[in-house]
Amino acid sequence: MKSETLLQRAKDAGFSLAAVSANRFNVEACHSLLAVGLVYGNVFDNEDEGEPPAIPAIIAPFARRNYYRAAVQKLQHLAGVLRGECGGTRADYRIYCNSQALDERRIAFESGLADIGRNTLLLTREYGSLFVVGILTLPFALEAGTEGRDRAPGQPPERKPFALCAGCGPDNPPCKRACPTGAVSGDGRIEKERCIQWYLSGRETIIPAAIKKHWGNRLYGCTLCQDACVYHKKPIHGIDCTIGVLPAVMDARKIADASAEELKRTFHGTALGLSWLCPDVLRRNAEMCLGRLPPKR
């Protein structure tokens, strides 16, 4: 299959971003890779704001829908289309999406899907960093299309990290200034021990005073470095996703007082229902919104 044909198939499947690459990443048992981006954007026309709770617990935009599951479902559909056109078995078309099994960011960058921003997130001029990434393995080599006139099939254009951040400068870019805990270095590194999102994800049980000070009313997701990005100052429309719908704001007290089973039911199938984001973490996060230390259980 020609590279440009594959990219069109990805577009037809609903991916605003797509890039192809030969397998230069030691991914087992495949010839080529397709990297895609599913845009969630910053415009949410259909959100029901409702009556705000007395003590809000805020969910970041990337977690208000299960965009990762949506990306997987679209890749599953695309894999079926490609099997019909190019052959191969289901096992030949493996999907990686927030899997931790592959360095998805590196593959996305080196395949030419997106740049890497100074806040370490993948970045594009059109969609900023407001998208999730998926990788699909392919059992066939790519043929050169019109996009491959100046380079071999699947070979990405040469690019360096931070190319899209050139206008911000390396010393004190907006993403670095926006981080109240100093987690963003501005040179493509994140100090996880200072990152609010690191603790929101339940990576640590002991929360430092500096993180508590800037926790705010976050139930899940810190987007301060994203919000400050110059590429996010315009409306960015994402897909209309109906999988795992959550409100932008929930009642912190109800979550803090809920049982584990109640929380599992509430967040089943959502981005907050992942196995590693256990009820104890969600309760702890809600208790932080309430301004009290997590009780011993």
BELFENQUI-V321571 format. One record per backbone hydrogen bond with DSSP energy under -1.0 kcal/mol. CO is the residue of the C=O (numbers start at 1). NH is the residue of the N-H. If there is no record, write none. Layout:
CO | NH
CO | NH
//
This chain:
1 | 143
2 | 6
3 | 7
4 | 8
5 | 9
6 | 10
7 | 11
8 | 12
9 | 13
10 | 15
11 | 14
17 | 37
19 | 35
21 | 33
22 | 24
31 | 23
32 | 138
33 | 21
34 | 136
35 | 19
36 | 134
37 | 17
38 | 132
39 | 239
55 | 252
57 | 250
58 | 219
58 | 220
60 | 63
61 | 64
64 | 246
65 | 67
66 | 70
67 | 71
68 | 72
69 | 73
70 | 74
71 | 75
72 | 76
73 | 77
74 | 78
75 | 79
76 | 80
77 | 81
78 | 82
79 | 83
80 | 84
81 | 85
82 | 86
83 | 87
90 | 93
94 | 137
96 | 135
102 | 104
103 | 107
104 | 108
105 | 109
106 | 110
107 | 111
108 | 113
109 | 112
115 | 123
116 | 162
117 | 120
118 | 188
121 | 117
123 | 115
124 | 128
127 | 130
128 | 124
129 | 131
130 | 40
130 | 41
132 | 38
134 | 36
135 | 96
136 | 34
138 | 31
138 | 32
143 | 3
145 | 148
146 | 149
152 | 155
160 | 163
162 | 165
165 | 168
173 | 177
174 | 178
183 | 191
189 | 185
190 | 192
191 | 194
192 | 195
195 | 199
196 | 200
197 | 201
198 | 203
199 | 202
208 | 212
209 | 213
212 | 215
217 | 58
220 | 60
223 | 227
224 | 228
226 | 229
229 | 232
230 | 233
236 | 42
236 | 43
239 | 241
243 | 66
248 | 59
250 | 57
251 | 255
252 | 256
253 | 257
259 | 263
260 | 264
261 | 265
262 | 266
263 | 267
267 | 270
270 | 273
274 | 277
278 | 282
279 | 283
280 | 284
281 | 285
282 | 286
283 | 287
284 | 288
285 | 289
286 | 290
287 | 292
//
